[in-house]
Amino acid sequence: MKTRFLIGAIALLIFNCGSSKNEAELAAEARAFSDLKTMVATKAIRFDAQTAYPFQTNDVITITNALMRQTENANGRFSLSANNDFLEIRQDSAEAKLSYFGELRTASYADDNDTSIKFDNIIEEYSVSENDKKKTITISFKVRNATEQFNVKMLLYPSKKANVAIYGSNRTTIQYNGDIEKI
């Protein structure tokens, strides 16, 4: 009898020690996710990039390791805090100016000194998917500039943080982390 009581007491202790969110925290999370849904529905979002994470081949890794010594940047991570890198969605168009670190696959650029990702054009194939379980929203679309097509995938969080992956037709993939706000 004592053994059963002891096992029951230990089991009760173990199962009750888990952390759980109180009603106020759950309500705040639900409100933040609802606000995010509203922001996405307006199609008026600004993403301010803070860091860039390029996909790099061994050749680029060797070069960036040499160039980035003595800086706050490391191989595979570049701080953009001093830049004004952004991506904006405004109804049916998107505009971006994002620093680019990676390999270009073609030499058809008008300005050899500026390899930034730049576009200001009509959005194609715009889609939104909500994950209620993870409380995230994914926006995907395609957009072009004069020389290239970009596939953009934005993963938005209720905390107003976002990850943006850009797949260019003439360059390697790059991901940005940063903040979002309603325009």
C-alpha positions, 0 to 999 in steps of 0.5 A: 500500500505504501509503495502505491501511495509513493508511486502515486505521489511521485507521478503526481509531482512529475506531471504537475511540475510541467510549465503551462501558460496561463490564460493571460499569456494564451490570450496575448499570443492569440491577440498577437497572431490575430494582429499579424493576420490583420497586417497580412490581409492589408497587404501593406507590410515593411520588412527591415533586414537586420542580418543576412545568411547567404548560401555559400560555396567553398570558394565564397567561404574562403574569400569571405573569411579573408575579407571579414576578419576584424569585423562583426561579421562572420562567415555565413552571417552578415550584420545589416544594422547599419544599412537600410535594407528593406522589402515592402509589399504594397497591395499588388506590388513589391519593392526591395533593396537588400544587400547581397552576399553570394555567387552571381550566376551571370554577368549581365548586371548593369552596375558591377559595383552593386550586386544588391537585390533590387526590384520594384514591380508587380507581384506574381503568384502571391499566396498566404498560408497560416499555421495556427498550430505554430502561429506563423504565416508564410507569404510566397510570391514571385517578382521580377526586375530588369534582369532576373526573377526572384522567388520570395518566401516570408515566414512571419511571427506574431512577435513582428519578427520575420525570416525572408528567403530569396531565390534568384534565377541568376544567383545563390539563395540568401536568407534575411532575418529582421522585423516587420511592421505595417506600412 
